[in-house]
Amino acid sequence: MPSQHEILAVIADNPALLQAVKDVVLKQFNVDAIDPTLPIEQIGQKVLARLEGLKAIELAFKEISLHKSGQEKAKQPQNPAR
């Protein structure tokens, strides 16, 4: 069974797949879908919750991008005195 890193690398290595998954997930947080007939307090709560969700999703997709298989770790500059 593939590891979580291997599975996420498949997604991260394929930009079209990554974008397709991201688009489907982000569509669920559409602020325009909030019922405008709700009391203003409930609308505010829903908007805030969706914005917080969007922020969490963006962070999750940044983390997925870190799993690219071809990505090399940043090399630290060598100390010339060594």
C-alpha positions in Angstrom: 0.0 0.0 0.0 1.5 3.4 -1.0 2.4 5.8 1.8 0.6 9.1 2.3 3.6 10.9 0.9 3.6 8.8 -2.2 -0.1 9.5 -2.8 0.2 13.2 -2.2 3.3 13.2 -4.6 1.1 11.8 -7.4 -1.3 14.8 -6.9 1.5 17.3 -6.5 3.4 16.1 -9.5 0.3 16.6 -11.8 -0.6 20.3 -11.9 -3.8 19.6 -13.8 -5.0 17.0 -11.2 -4.0 19.3 -8.4 -6.0 22.2 -9.9 -9.0 20.0 -10.6 -9.2 18.7 -7.1 -8.7 22.2 -5.7 -11.5 23.6 -7.9 -14.0 20.9 -6.8 -13.2 21.5 -3.1 -13.2 25.3 -3.3 -16.6 25.2 -5.1 -18.1 23.9 -1.8 -17.2 27.1 -0.1 -19.0 29.5 -2.4 -20.1 32.6 -0.5 -22.7 33.4 -3.2 -24.6 30.2 -2.2 -25.6 31.7 1.2 -29.3 32.3 1.6 -29.7 36.2 1.6 -33.0 35.8 3.5 -31.2 34.7 6.7 -30.8 37.1 9.5 -27.7 39.2 9.1 -26.0 37.6 12.1 -26.3 34.1 10.5 -25.1 35.4 7.2 -22.1 36.9 8.9 -21.4 33.6 10.7 -21.6 31.6 7.5 -19.4 34.1 5.5 -16.8 34.0 8.3 -16.9 30.2 8.5 -16.4 29.9 4.7 -13.6 32.4 4.7 -11.8 30.4 7.4 -12.4 27.2 5.5 -11.0 28.7 2.3 -7.8 29.7 4.3 -7.5 26.2 5.7 -7.9 24.7 2.2 -5.2 27.0 0.7 -2.8 25.9 3.4 -3.7 22.3 2.8 -2.9 22.6 -0.9 0.4 24.4 -0.2 1.2 21.4 2.0 0.3 19.0 -0.7 2.6 20.9 -3.1 5.5 20.2 -0.8 5.2 16.5 -1.6 6.4 16.9 -5.2 8.7 14.0 -6.0 11.3 16.0 -8.0 11.6 18.8 -5.4 15.0 19.0 -4.0 15.6 20.4 -0.5 17.3 23.8 -0.4 21.0 23.4 -0.2 22.7 25.3 2.5 25.7 27.3 1.4 29.0 25.7 2.3 31.2 27.5 4.6 34.4 28.4 2.6 36.5 28.1 5.7 35.8 24.3 5.9 
